Amino acid sequence: MKRSLFALLFSLPLVTFAGLASADGRGPGDGKDAVQYPVPAADFQARHDARVTKMRAKMEERIAAKKIDADKAKEMRARFDARVAKVQTAINAAKADGKVTKEEAQEIRKAAHGDHGGRAHKGGKPGGRGNRPAPKA
């Protein structure tokens, strides 16, 4: 009797909270800003512009906080602008028909992230050290 009562008292809040947590029907990646494809080209462009504005502001904050000299800051801005131009070219190609599909968005994402394959911090190699020397034993 005690076990069944304990099991009931323990499982009731779990079931209740689990039901409330999933009541809105949103799972991972289905937040209020989740994109439903195909997206109108103007909306996709607006989202991209907002993202670029935010990234540019963060870059400028980093430059100011780290007190980076003018030449290095100019180089950072030039690299950023070159990457934005590359992504914008991909967006212009994708939005030619007025809508951006999921496949086109993936191509844009590839243009944005470059060729590093998610391993830029490892020199582009799985587990690699880039061009740093091996640690001394």
Sequence and secondary structure as in RCSB ss.txt:
>XXXX:A:sequence
MKRSLFALLFSLPLVTFAGLASADGRGPGDGKDAVQYPVPAADFQARHDARVTKMRAKMEERIAAKKIDADKAKE
MRARFDARVAKVQTAINAAKADGKVTKEEAQEIRKAAHGDHGGRAHKGGKPGGRGNRPAPKA
>XXXX:A:secstr
 HHHHHHHHHHHHHHHHHHHHTTT   TT STT   SSEEHHHHHHHHHHHHHHHHHHHHHHHHHTT  HHHHHH
HHHHHHHHHHHHHHHHHHHGGGSEE HHHHHHHHHHHHTTSTT GGGTTSTT  TTS     
